[in-house]
Amino acid sequence: MSEIRITIACPVAHLADAGQFSRATGYGPEDEHTFTIAPEYQDAAGNRYRVASGLVAGVYLMNAVSPLTEPAWGTDMAAADRAQAMIAVWQPLEDPEALPEPFAVPDRIAAVIGDDPQAAKAVMGLTRSESA
């Protein structure tokens, strides 16, 4: 099975819903804690995010944007659906010289696919929070 690296930034205001989404799309109930144990970052305006990065099955992205089904271990499907509606996957710009707008914003769960989590955080416009 092929794997991809995905780096995801979740605004702290949406951690509970994102946890239920992770529980619904993950490999077990412990995936609910994906973002609560993740390091904290912030954007230029001071908005706070939790950022998780890791290898997932190559089909994860397709499954994550498809209609959700409740896993055997259960989850709050309404919360998972709210989080799913916030997900946006970054696409590289056609002009490699163009500077992208920061991809992480407070009303979006931002996902970047790529092997370099540091580059993903740069695309998102995030730096490590000093309070973390």
A tleap script that builds the chain and sets N, CA, C and O, in Angstrom:
source leaprc.protein.ff14SB
mol = sequence {
  NMET SER GLU ILE ARG ILE THR ILE ALA CYS
  PRO VAL ALA HIE LEU ALA ASP ALA GLY GLN
  PHE SER ARG ALA THR GLY TYR GLY PRO GLU
  ASP GLU HIE THR PHE THR ILE ALA PRO GLU
  TYR GLN ASP ALA ALA GLY ASN ARG TYR ARG
  VAL ALA SER GLY LEU VAL ALA GLY VAL TYR
  LEU MET ASN ALA VAL SER PRO LEU THR GLU
  PRO ALA TRP GLY THR ASP MET ALA ALA ALA
  ASP ARG ALA GLN ALA MET ILE ALA VAL TRP
  GLN PRO LEU GLU ASP PRO GLU ALA LEU PRO
  GLU PRO PHE ALA VAL PRO ASP ARG ILE ALA
  ALA VAL ILE GLY ASP ASP PRO GLN ALA ALA
  LYS ALA VAL MET GLY LEU THR ARG SER GLU
  SER CALA
}
set mol.1.N position { 0.849 -1.168 0.000 }
set mol.1.CA position { 0.000 0.000 0.000 }
set mol.1.C position { 0.899 1.236 0.000 }
set mol.1.O position { 1.824 1.341 0.805 }
set mol.2.N position { 0.618 2.170 -0.909 }
set mol.2.CA position { 1.418 3.387 -0.968 }
set mol.2.C position { 0.962 4.358 0.117 }
set mol.2.O position { -0.192 4.350 0.545 }
set mol.3.N position { 1.906 5.194 0.546 }
set mol.3.CA position { 1.608 6.187 1.575 }
set mol.3.C position { 1.938 7.572 1.057 }
set mol.3.O position { 2.777 7.738 0.172 }
set mol.4.N position { 1.269 8.561 1.619 }
set mol.4.CA position { 1.559 9.961 1.341 }
set mol.4.C position { 1.743 10.663 2.675 }
set mol.4.O position { 1.215 10.222 3.697 }
set mol.5.N position { 2.496 11.763 2.662 }
set mol.5.CA position { 2.600 12.596 3.857 }
set mol.5.C position { 1.613 13.741 3.699 }
set mol.5.O position { 1.548 14.397 2.659 }
set mol.6.N position { 0.850 13.959 4.756 }
set mol.6.CA position { -0.102 15.058 4.772 }
set mol.6.C position { 0.159 15.883 6.031 }
set mol.6.O position { 0.334 15.341 7.122 }
set mol.7.N position { 0.181 17.192 5.859 }
set mol.7.CA position { 0.347 18.123 6.971 }
set mol.7.C position { -0.945 18.929 7.054 }
set mol.7.O position { -1.382 19.531 6.073 }
set mol.8.N position { -1.546 18.929 8.235 }
set mol.8.CA position { -2.861 19.544 8.411 }
set mol.8.C position { -2.801 20.562 9.543 }
set mol.8.O position { -2.293 20.273 10.627 }
set mol.9.N position { -3.326 21.760 9.278 }
set mol.9.CA position { -3.426 22.810 10.295 }
set mol.9.C position { -4.889 22.997 10.657 }
set mol.9.O position { -5.725 23.277 9.797 }
set mol.10.N position { -5.186 22.838 11.939 }
set mol.10.CA position { -6.553 23.000 12.433 }
set mol.10.C position { -6.615 24.213 13.355 }
set mol.10.O position { -5.884 24.267 14.343 }
set mol.11.N position { -7.476 25.191 13.053 }
set mol.11.CA position { -7.656 26.313 13.977 }
set mol.11.C position { -8.095 25.788 15.347 }
set mol.11.O position { -8.929 24.887 15.428 }
set mol.12.N position { -7.535 26.350 16.423 }
set mol.12.CA position { -7.839 25.827 17.759 }
set mol.12.C position { -9.332 25.906 18.092 }
set mol.12.O position { -9.820 25.114 18.899 }
set mol.13.N position { -10.052 26.828 17.497 }
set mol.13.CA position { -11.491 26.931 17.757 }
set mol.13.C position { -12.266 25.724 17.231 }
set mol.13.O position { -13.423 25.521 17.597 }
set mol.14.N position { -11.642 24.938 16.389 }
set mol.14.CA position { -12.334 23.813 15.757 }
set mol.14.C position { -11.722 22.463 16.129 }
set mol.14.O position { -11.940 21.469 15.435 }
set mol.15.N position { -10.963 22.426 17.215 }
set mol.15.CA position { -10.298 21.180 17.614 }
set mol.15.C position { -11.282 20.058 17.931 }
set mol.15.O position { -11.033 18.908 17.569 }
set mol.16.N position { -12.383 20.362 18.590 }
set mol.16.CA position { -13.337 19.309 18.966 }
set mol.16.C position { -13.930 18.641 17.725 }
set mol.16.O position { -13.991 17.414 17.645 }
set mol.17.N position { -14.366 19.452 16.760 }
set mol.17.CA position { -14.920 18.877 15.530 }
set mol.17.C position { -13.849 18.119 14.756 }
set mol.17.O position { -14.107 17.033 14.237 }
set mol.18.N position { -12.648 18.686 14.677 }
set mol.18.CA position { -11.563 18.015 13.957 }
set mol.18.C position { -11.211 16.686 14.610 }
set mol.18.O position { -10.865 15.725 13.923 }
set mol.19.N position { -11.297 16.630 15.926 }
set mol.19.CA position { -11.042 15.374 16.623 }
set mol.19.C position { -12.042 14.302 16.229 }
set mol.19.O position { -11.677 13.138 16.064 }
set mol.20.N position { -13.299 14.689 16.078 }
set mol.20.CA position { -14.317 13.721 15.662 }
set mol.20.C position { -14.111 13.296 14.209 }
set mol.20.O position { -14.355 12.143 13.853 }
set mol.21.N position { -13.661 14.236 13.371 }
set mol.21.CA position { -13.336 13.879 11.985 }
set mol.21.C position { -12.172 12.890 11.958 }
set mol.21.O position { -12.211 11.899 11.228 }
set mol.22.N position { -11.145 13.161 12.749 }
set mol.22.CA position { -9.997 12.247 12.813 }
set mol.22.C position { -10.425 10.877 13.319 }
set mol.22.O position { -9.940 9.850 12.844 }
set mol.23.N position { -11.313 10.868 14.261 }
set mol.23.CA position { -11.833 9.603 14.795 }
set mol.23.C position { -12.602 8.841 13.706 }
set mol.23.O position { -12.505 7.618 13.611 }
set mol.24.N position { -13.368 9.579 12.884 }
set mol.24.CA position { -14.165 8.949 11.825 }
set mol.24.C position { -13.312 8.444 10.668 }
set mol.24.O position { -13.651 7.439 10.044 }
set mol.25.N position { -12.215 9.124 10.376 }
set mol.25.CA position { -11.408 8.766 9.200 }
set mol.25.C position { -10.111 8.066 9.560 }
set mol.25.O position { -9.386 7.608 8.677 }
set mol.26.N position { -9.815 7.980 10.837 }
set mol.26.CA position { -8.542 7.406 11.267 }
set mol.26.C position { -8.582 5.897 11.400 }
set mol.26.O position { -9.493 5.221 10.921 }
set mol.27.N position { -7.560 5.400 12.069 }
set mol.27.CA position { -7.370 3.957 12.192 }
set mol.27.C position { -7.905 3.397 13.507 }
set mol.27.O position { -7.898 2.183 13.713 }
set mol.28.N position { -8.367 4.272 14.395 }
set mol.28.CA position { -8.902 3.826 15.673 }
set mol.28.C position { -9.367 5.013 16.488 }
set mol.28.O position { -9.158 6.156 16.083 }
set mol.29.N position { -9.997 4.768 17.633 }
set mol.29.CA position { -10.544 5.860 18.441 }
set mol.29.C position { -9.474 6.820 18.955 }
set mol.29.O position { -9.772 7.984 19.221 }
set mol.30.N position { -8.239 6.353 19.099 }
set mol.30.CA position { -7.162 7.223 19.579 }
set mol.30.C position { -6.840 8.353 18.597 }
set mol.30.O position { -6.218 9.342 18.983 }
set mol.31.N position { -7.256 8.219 17.336 }
set mol.31.CA position { -7.003 9.285 16.362 }
set mol.31.C position { -7.754 10.566 16.701 }
set mol.31.O position { -7.454 11.623 16.147 }
set mol.32.N position { -8.721 10.486 17.598 }
set mol.32.CA position { -9.433 11.681 18.056 }
set mol.32.C position { -8.466 12.711 18.644 }
set mol.32.O position { -8.756 13.907 18.634 }
set mol.33.N position { -7.330 12.259 19.150 }
set mol.33.CA position { -6.367 13.141 19.814 }
set mol.33.C position { -5.298 13.694 18.874 }
set mol.33.O position { -4.344 14.326 19.329 }
set mol.34.N position { -5.443 13.466 17.579 }
set mol.34.CA position { -4.444 13.901 16.601 }
set mol.34.C position { -4.057 15.361 16.793 }
set mol.34.O position { -2.869 15.684 16.804 }
set mol.35.N position { -5.023 16.236 16.942 }
set mol.35.CA position { -4.715 17.666 17.017 }
set mol.35.C position { -4.500 18.159 18.442 }
set mol.35.O position { -3.778 19.136 18.641 }
set mol.36.N position { -5.096 17.522 19.427 }
set mol.36.CA position { -4.923 18.010 20.794 }
set mol.36.C position { -3.510 17.755 21.301 }
set mol.36.O position { -3.046 18.458 22.198 }
set mol.37.N position { -2.816 16.763 20.746 }
set mol.37.CA position { -1.429 16.506 21.155 }
set mol.37.C position { -0.424 17.136 20.195 }
set mol.37.O position { 0.782 17.060 20.430 }
set mol.38.N position { -0.900 17.751 19.125 }
set mol.38.CA position { -0.021 18.350 18.118 }
set mol.38.C position { 0.523 19.693 18.613 }
set mol.38.O position { -0.105 20.359 19.436 }
set mol.39.N position { 1.707 20.087 18.099 }
set mol.39.CA position { 2.268 21.387 18.487 }
set mol.39.C position { 1.416 22.555 17.984 }
set mol.39.O position { 0.687 22.439 16.999 }
set mol.40.N position { 1.530 23.679 18.689 }
set mol.40.CA position { 0.752 24.864 18.334 }
set mol.40.C position { 1.583 25.813 17.480 }
set mol.40.O position { 2.768 26.033 17.728 }
set mol.41.N position { 0.924 26.366 16.466 }
set mol.41.CA position { 1.523 27.343 15.553 }
set mol.41.C position { 0.591 28.537 15.476 }
set mol.41.O position { -0.539 28.491 15.963 }
set mol.42.N position { 1.078 29.615 14.854 }
set mol.42.CA position { 0.230 30.787 14.661 }
set mol.42.C position { 0.511 31.403 13.307 }
set mol.42.O position { 1.579 31.214 12.724 }
set mol.43.N position { -0.483 32.155 12.812 }
set mol.43.CA position { -0.292 32.885 11.566 }
set mol.43.C position { 0.152 34.311 11.896 }
set mol.43.O position { 0.314 34.657 13.066 }
set mol.44.N position { 0.347 35.127 10.878 }
set mol.44.CA position { 0.856 36.489 11.078 }
set mol.44.C position { -0.090 37.344 11.919 }
set mol.44.O position { 0.354 38.287 12.575 }
set mol.45.N position { -1.377 37.031 11.911 }
set mol.45.CA position { -2.357 37.792 12.691 }
set mol.45.C position { -2.485 37.281 14.123 }
set mol.45.O position { -3.241 37.842 14.916 }
set mol.46.N position { -1.754 36.223 14.459 }
set mol.46.CA position { -1.811 35.673 15.807 }
set mol.46.C position { -2.854 34.587 16.005 }
set mol.46.O position { -3.014 34.084 17.118 }
set mol.47.N position { -3.569 34.213 14.941 }
set mol.47.CA position { -4.530 33.110 15.039 }
set mol.47.C position { -3.769 31.820 15.310 }
set mol.47.O position { -2.713 31.576 14.725 }
set mol.48.N position { -4.314 30.996 16.205 }
set mol.48.CA position { -3.606 29.786 16.638 }
set mol.48.C position { -4.155 28.532 15.957 }
set mol.48.O position { -5.353 28.410 15.698 }
set mol.49.N position { -3.242 27.613 15.678 }
set mol.49.CA position { -3.556 26.357 15.000 }
set mol.49.C position { -2.783 25.236 15.673 }
set mol.49.O position { -1.733 25.468 16.272 }
set mol.50.N position { -3.298 24.038 15.574 }
set mol.50.CA position { -2.538 22.842 15.915 }
set mol.50.C position { -2.200 22.179 14.585 }
set mol.50.O position { -3.054 22.055 13.707 }
set mol.51.N position { -0.955 21.757 14.449 }
set mol.51.CA position { -0.486 21.195 13.181 }
set mol.51.C position { -0.015 19.766 13.392 }
set mol.51.O position { 0.842 19.493 14.232 }
set mol.52.N position { -0.589 18.866 12.617 }
set mol.52.CA position { -0.190 17.457 12.639 }
set mol.52.C position { 0.328 17.083 11.258 }
set mol.52.O position { -0.194 17.543 10.242 }
set mol.53.N position { 1.354 16.247 11.231 }
set mol.53.CA position { 1.916 15.789 9.966 }
set mol.53.C position { 2.285 14.327 10.112 }
set mol.53.O position { 2.849 13.918 11.126 }
set mol.54.N position { 1.969 13.550 9.107 }
set mol.54.CA position { 2.323 12.139 9.172 }
set mol.54.C position { 2.008 11.410 7.889 }
set mol.54.O position { 1.376 11.945 6.978 }
set mol.55.N position { 2.466 10.172 7.842 }
set mol.55.CA position { 2.198 9.315 6.698 }
set mol.55.C position { 0.831 8.667 6.864 }
set mol.55.O position { 0.482 8.183 7.941 }
set mol.56.N position { 0.070 8.666 5.787 }
set mol.56.CA position { -1.238 8.017 5.766 }
set mol.56.C position { -1.337 7.191 4.487 }
set mol.56.O position { -0.563 7.385 3.549 }
set mol.57.N position { -2.278 6.286 4.459 }
set mol.57.CA position { -2.507 5.481 3.257 }
set mol.57.C position { -2.821 6.400 2.082 }
set mol.57.O position { -3.466 7.435 2.249 }
set mol.58.N position { -2.365 6.019 0.904 }
set mol.58.CA position { -2.581 6.828 -0.290 }
set mol.58.C position { -4.042 7.131 -0.570 }
set mol.58.O position { -4.348 8.133 -1.216 }
set mol.59.N position { -4.950 6.287 -0.096 }
set mol.59.CA position { -6.384 6.501 -0.321 }
set mol.59.C position { -7.003 7.413 0.736 }
set mol.59.O position { -8.188 7.734 0.651 }
set mol.60.N position { -6.220 7.836 1.728 }
set mol.60.CA position { -6.775 8.627 2.827 }
set mol.60.C position { -7.468 9.889 2.317 }
set mol.60.O position { -8.583 10.197 2.737 }
set mol.61.N position { -6.822 10.611 1.426 }
set mol.61.CA position { -7.392 11.877 0.965 }
set mol.61.C position { -8.739 11.652 0.287 }
set mol.61.O position { -9.691 12.392 0.540 }
set mol.62.N position { -8.827 10.646 -0.564 }
set mol.62.CA position { -10.093 10.350 -1.230 }
set mol.62.C position { -11.157 9.986 -0.194 }
set mol.62.O position { -12.300 10.432 -0.288 }
set mol.63.N position { -10.780 9.182 0.785 }
set mol.63.CA position { -11.727 8.803 1.835 }
set mol.63.C position { -12.142 10.007 2.675 }
set mol.63.O position { -13.290 10.102 3.106 }
set mol.64.N position { -11.212 10.921 2.904 }
set mol.64.CA position { -11.476 12.074 3.767 }
set mol.64.C position { -12.450 13.067 3.149 }
set mol.64.O position { -13.129 13.795 3.874 }
set mol.65.N position { -12.529 13.108 1.826 }
set mol.65.CA position { -13.444 14.054 1.179 }
set mol.65.C position { -14.722 13.377 0.685 }
set mol.65.O position { -15.601 14.040 0.133 }
set mol.66.N position { -14.829 12.074 0.879 }
set mol.66.CA position { -16.034 11.321 0.510 }
set mol.66.C position { -17.031 11.369 1.670 }
set mol.66.O position { -16.654 11.702 2.793 }
set mol.67.N position { -18.299 11.038 1.408 }
set mol.67.CA position { -19.260 10.988 2.518 }
set mol.67.C position { -18.741 10.079 3.637 }
set mol.67.O position { -18.273 8.968 3.386 }
set mol.68.N position { -18.834 10.567 4.856 }
set mol.68.CA position { -18.305 9.835 6.003 }
set mol.68.C position { -19.262 8.737 6.441 }
set mol.68.O position { -20.481 8.866 6.333 }
set mol.69.N position { -18.678 7.658 6.935 }
set mol.69.CA position { -19.464 6.600 7.561 }
set mol.69.C position { -18.944 6.424 8.979 }
set mol.69.O position { -17.745 6.538 9.234 }
set mol.70.N position { -19.850 6.148 9.882 }
set mol.70.CA position { -19.452 6.013 11.282 }
set mol.70.C position { -18.605 4.761 11.473 }
set mol.70.O position { -18.995 3.678 11.037 }
set mol.71.N position { -17.445 4.898 12.123 }
set mol.71.CA position { -16.593 3.731 12.358 }
set mol.71.C position { -17.179 2.836 13.452 }
set mol.71.O position { -18.069 3.245 14.197 }
set mol.72.N position { -16.670 1.625 13.530 }
set mol.72.CA position { -17.154 0.658 14.527 }
set mol.72.C position { -17.011 1.187 15.949 }
set mol.72.O position { -17.815 0.845 16.816 }
set mol.73.N position { -15.986 2.027 16.204 }
set mol.73.CA position { -15.744 2.549 17.558 }
set mol.73.C position { -16.573 3.794 17.852 }
set mol.73.O position { -16.498 4.336 18.955 }
set mol.74.N position { -17.367 4.258 16.879 }
set mol.74.CA position { -18.267 5.381 17.086 }
set mol.74.C position { -17.583 6.733 17.008 }
set mol.74.O position { -16.370 6.843 17.186 }
set mol.75.N position { -18.370 7.750 16.742 }
set mol.75.CA position { -17.911 9.136 16.705 }
set mol.75.C position { -19.138 10.045 16.638 }
set mol.75.O position { -20.244 9.583 16.357 }
set mol.76.N position { -18.942 11.319 16.892 }
set mol.76.CA position { -20.000 12.317 16.742 }
set mol.76.C position { -20.017 12.709 15.262 }
set mol.76.O position { -19.219 13.540 14.827 }
set mol.77.N position { -20.917 12.116 14.502 }
set mol.77.CA position { -20.927 12.321 13.054 }
set mol.77.C position { -21.264 13.759 12.666 }
set mol.77.O position { -20.756 14.246 11.656 }
set mol.78.N position { -22.097 14.448 13.428 }
set mol.78.CA position { -22.407 15.847 13.110 }
set mol.78.C position { -21.142 16.696 13.220 }
set mol.78.O position { -20.890 17.549 12.368 }
set mol.79.N position { -20.352 16.466 14.262 }
set mol.79.CA position { -19.095 17.202 14.428 }
set mol.79.C position { -18.110 16.837 13.323 }
set mol.79.O position { -17.437 17.712 12.779 }
set mol.80.N position { -18.022 15.561 12.992 }
set mol.80.CA position { -17.122 15.120 11.923 }
set mol.80.C position { -17.511 15.761 10.597 }
set mol.80.O position { -16.641 16.173 9.830 }
set mol.81.N position { -18.806 15.848 10.322 }
set mol.81.CA position { -19.278 16.479 9.085 }
set mol.81.C position { -18.949 17.970 9.058 }
set mol.81.O position { -18.584 18.504 8.011 }
set mol.82.N position { -19.076 18.647 10.201 }
set mol.82.CA position { -18.731 20.083 10.252 }
set mol.82.C position { -17.252 20.280 9.925 }
set mol.82.O position { -16.890 21.177 9.165 }
set mol.83.N position { -16.413 19.441 10.501 }
set mol.83.CA position { -14.977 19.548 10.231 }
set mol.83.C position { -14.685 19.245 8.769 }
set mol.83.O position { -13.893 19.944 8.136 }
set mol.84.N position { -15.311 18.217 8.232 }
set mol.84.CA position { -15.071 17.851 6.837 }
set mol.84.C position { -15.413 19.014 5.902 }
set mol.84.O position { -14.720 19.231 4.907 }
set mol.85.N position { -16.465 19.753 6.212 }
set mol.85.CA position { -16.875 20.888 5.382 }
set mol.85.C position { -15.835 22.010 5.393 }
set mol.85.O position { -15.838 22.856 4.499 }
set mol.86.N position { -14.953 22.031 6.383 }
set mol.86.CA position { -13.926 23.074 6.494 }
set mol.86.C position { -12.618 22.713 5.795 }
set mol.86.O position { -11.737 23.563 5.662 }
set mol.87.N position { -12.480 21.474 5.351 }
set mol.87.CA position { -11.205 21.014 4.802 }
set mol.87.C position { -10.972 21.588 3.415 }
set mol.87.O position { -11.859 21.581 2.561 }
set mol.88.N position { -9.762 22.083 3.213 }
set mol.88.CA position { -9.316 22.534 1.898 }
set mol.88.C position { -7.913 21.982 1.681 }
set mol.88.O position { -7.056 22.066 2.561 }
set mol.89.N position { -7.693 21.420 0.505 }
set mol.89.CA position { -6.392 20.847 0.163 }
set mol.89.C position { -5.669 21.819 -0.756 }
set mol.89.O position { -6.195 22.216 -1.795 }
set mol.90.N position { -4.454 22.198 -0.361 }
set mol.90.CA position { -3.656 23.153 -1.128 }
set mol.90.C position { -3.203 22.542 -2.441 }
set mol.90.O position { -2.796 21.382 -2.501 }
set mol.91.N position { -3.283 23.346 -3.486 }
set mol.91.CA position { -2.783 22.959 -4.805 }
set mol.91.C position { -1.654 23.910 -5.177 }
set mol.91.O position { -1.790 25.119 -4.990 }
set mol.92.N position { -0.536 23.392 -5.704 }
set mol.92.CA position { 0.564 24.282 -6.104 }
set mol.92.C position { 0.095 25.289 -7.152 }
set mol.92.O position { -0.758 24.985 -7.987 }
set mol.93.N position { 0.662 26.479 -7.095 }
set mol.93.CA position { 0.334 27.519 -8.066 }
set mol.93.C position { 0.917 27.157 -9.425 }
set mol.93.O position { 1.954 26.499 -9.514 }
set mol.94.N position { 0.239 27.594 -10.484 }
set mol.94.CA position { 0.745 27.318 -11.830 }
set mol.94.C position { 2.069 28.024 -12.071 }
set mol.94.O position { 2.941 27.483 -12.750 }
set mol.95.N position { 2.232 29.217 -11.528 }
set mol.95.CA position { 3.473 29.973 -11.675 }
set mol.95.C position { 4.360 29.691 -10.470 }
set mol.95.O position { 4.072 30.169 -9.373 }
set mol.96.N position { 5.439 28.919 -10.650 }
set mol.96.CA position { 6.283 28.580 -9.504 }
set mol.96.C position { 6.982 29.783 -8.875 }
set mol.96.O position { 7.483 29.686 -7.755 }
set mol.97.N position { 7.023 30.914 -9.577 }
set mol.97.CA position { 7.652 32.123 -9.046 }
set mol.97.C position { 6.685 32.949 -8.190 }
set mol.97.O position { 7.115 33.811 -7.423 }
set mol.98.N position { 5.396 32.688 -8.319 }
set mol.98.CA position { 4.393 33.454 -7.576 }
set mol.98.C position { 4.430 33.070 -6.101 }
set mol.98.O position { 4.619 31.904 -5.752 }
set mol.99.N position { 4.249 34.055 -5.258 }
set mol.99.CA position { 4.184 33.800 -3.823 }
set mol.99.C position { 2.735 33.537 -3.436 }
set mol.99.O position { 1.866 34.371 -3.688 }
set mol.100.N position { 2.467 32.388 -2.828 }
set mol.100.CA position { 1.081 32.081 -2.464 }
set mol.100.C position { 0.627 32.892 -1.259 }
set mol.100.O position { 1.431 33.278 -0.410 }
set mol.101.N position { -0.674 33.142 -1.201 }
set mol.101.CA position { -1.264 33.689 0.015 }
set mol.101.C position { -1.130 32.619 1.090 }
set mol.101.O position { -1.161 31.431 0.767 }
set mol.102.N position { -0.984 32.997 2.352 }
set mol.102.CA position { -0.953 31.963 3.397 }
set mol.102.C position { -2.225 31.113 3.320 }
set mol.102.O position { -3.335 31.645 3.280 }
set mol.103.N position { -2.052 29.799 3.301 }
set mol.103.CA position { -3.175 28.892 3.086 }
set mol.103.C position { -3.991 28.651 4.354 }
set mol.103.O position { -5.185 28.364 4.271 }
set mol.104.N position { -3.377 28.762 5.503 }
set mol.104.CA position { -4.113 28.558 6.755 }
set mol.104.C position { -4.875 29.837 7.102 }
set mol.104.O position { -4.300 30.924 7.152 }
set mol.105.N position { -6.169 29.686 7.337 }
set mol.105.CA position { -7.022 30.790 7.776 }
set mol.105.C position { -7.955 30.242 8.859 }
set mol.105.O position { -8.189 29.035 8.917 }
set mol.106.N position { -8.490 31.116 9.717 }
set mol.106.CA position { -9.263 30.642 10.869 }
set mol.106.C position { -10.521 29.837 10.550 }
set mol.106.O position { -11.008 29.106 11.413 }
set mol.107.N position { -11.059 29.948 9.338 }
set mol.107.CA position { -12.280 29.192 9.015 }
set mol.107.C position { -12.011 28.018 8.073 }
set mol.107.O position { -12.910 27.568 7.363 }
set mol.108.N position { -10.771 27.524 8.072 }
set mol.108.CA position { -10.387 26.430 7.183 }
set mol.108.C position { -9.485 25.452 7.923 }
set mol.108.O position { -8.600 25.857 8.677 }
set mol.109.N position { -9.714 24.172 7.702 }
set mol.109.CA position { -8.754 23.149 8.101 }
set mol.109.C position { -7.911 22.907 6.861 }
set mol.109.O position { -8.366 22.303 5.890 }
set mol.110.N position { -6.680 23.386 6.909 }
set mol.110.CA position { -5.811 23.399 5.733 }
set mol.110.C position { -4.957 22.143 5.671 }
set mol.110.O position { -4.342 21.748 6.662 }
set mol.111.N position { -4.925 21.521 4.501 }
set mol.111.CA position { -4.126 20.317 4.296 }
set mol.111.C position { -3.170 20.532 3.130 }
set mol.111.O position { -3.552 21.053 2.082 }
set mol.112.N position { -1.921 20.121 3.332 }
set mol.112.CA position { -0.912 20.189 2.276 }
set mol.112.C position { -0.296 18.807 2.149 }
set mol.112.O position { 0.145 18.219 3.137 }
set mol.113.N position { -0.270 18.298 0.937 }
set mol.113.CA position { 0.336 16.995 0.677 }
set mol.113.C position { 1.735 17.230 0.139 }
set mol.113.O position { 1.926 17.998 -0.803 }
set mol.114.N position { 2.707 16.570 0.736 }
set mol.114.CA position { 4.095 16.696 0.298 }
set mol.114.C position { 5.025 16.121 1.339 }
set mol.114.O position { 4.657 15.969 2.504 }
set mol.115.N position { 6.227 15.806 0.915 }
set mol.115.CA position { 7.182 15.124 1.785 }
set mol.115.C position { 7.830 16.015 2.835 }
set mol.115.O position { 8.446 15.505 3.770 }
set mol.116.N position { 7.708 17.338 2.705 }
set mol.116.CA position { 8.422 18.253 3.590 }
set mol.116.C position { 7.443 19.028 4.483 }
set mol.116.O position { 6.837 19.999 4.031 }
set mol.117.N position { 7.284 18.608 5.744 }
set mol.117.CA position { 6.350 19.315 6.630 }
set mol.117.C position { 6.730 20.778 6.849 }
set mol.117.O position { 5.850 21.619 7.030 }
set mol.118.N position { 8.020 21.094 6.835 }
set mol.118.CA position { 8.438 22.491 7.021 }
set mol.118.C position { 7.972 23.344 5.844 }
set mol.118.O position { 7.512 24.469 6.037 }
set mol.119.N position { 8.090 22.816 4.629 }
set mol.119.CA position { 7.603 23.538 3.448 }
set mol.119.C position { 6.084 23.695 3.516 }
set mol.119.O position { 5.551 24.735 3.129 }
set mol.120.N position { 5.390 22.676 4.001 }
set mol.120.CA position { 3.930 22.753 4.135 }
set mol.120.C position { 3.546 23.868 5.100 }
set mol.120.O position { 2.619 24.632 4.833 }
set mol.121.N position { 4.258 23.962 6.223 }
set mol.121.CA position { 3.946 25.017 7.201 }
set mol.121.C position { 4.248 26.397 6.622 }
set mol.121.O position { 3.561 27.366 6.944 }
set mol.122.N position { 5.270 26.494 5.771 }
set mol.122.CA position { 5.567 27.768 5.111 }
set mol.122.C position { 4.430 28.151 4.164 }
set mol.122.O position { 4.019 29.311 4.131 }
set mol.123.N position { 3.922 27.193 3.398 }
set mol.123.CA position { 2.789 27.447 2.502 }
set mol.123.C position { 1.582 27.925 3.307 }
set mol.123.O position { 0.834 28.797 2.865 }
set mol.124.N position { 1.405 27.351 4.479 }
set mol.124.CA position { 0.273 27.725 5.326 }
set mol.124.C position { 0.476 29.081 5.994 }
set mol.124.O position { -0.476 29.669 6.507 }
set mol.125.N position { 1.708 29.578 5.990 }
set mol.125.CA position { 1.985 30.856 6.638 }
set mol.125.C position { 2.057 30.752 8.145 }
set mol.125.O position { 1.706 31.698 8.849 }
set mol.126.N position { 2.511 29.608 8.653 }
set mol.126.CA position { 2.518 29.370 10.095 }
set mol.126.C position { 3.927 29.294 10.657 }
set mol.126.O position { 4.852 28.801 10.012 }
set mol.127.N position { 4.064 29.800 11.886 }
set mol.127.CA position { 5.309 29.672 12.643 }
set mol.127.C position { 4.964 29.114 14.018 }
set mol.127.O position { 3.833 29.238 14.487 }
set mol.128.N position { 5.942 28.507 14.649 }
set mol.128.CA position { 5.719 27.903 15.967 }
set mol.128.C position { 5.295 28.984 16.958 }
set mol.128.O position { 5.920 30.042 17.037 }
set mol.129.N position { 4.258 28.719 17.692 }
set mol.129.CA position { 3.733 29.661 18.667 }
set mol.129.C position { 4.711 29.802 19.826 }
set mol.129.O position { 5.242 28.806 20.316 }
set mol.130.N position { 4.948 31.027 20.263 }
set mol.130.CA position { 5.860 31.259 21.386 }
set mol.130.C position { 5.265 30.764 22.695 }
set mol.130.O position { 5.998 30.483 23.643 }
set mol.131.N position { 3.937 30.654 22.755 }
set mol.131.CA position { 3.304 30.187 23.990 }
set mol.131.C position { 3.300 28.667 24.094 }
set mol.131.O position { 2.952 28.110 25.135 }
set mol.132.N position { 3.694 27.989 22.994 }
set mol.132.CA position { 3.682 26.513 22.994 }
set mol.132.C position { 4.902 25.965 23.693 }
set mol.132.O position { 5.063 24.749 23.791 }
savepdb mol mol.pdb
quit
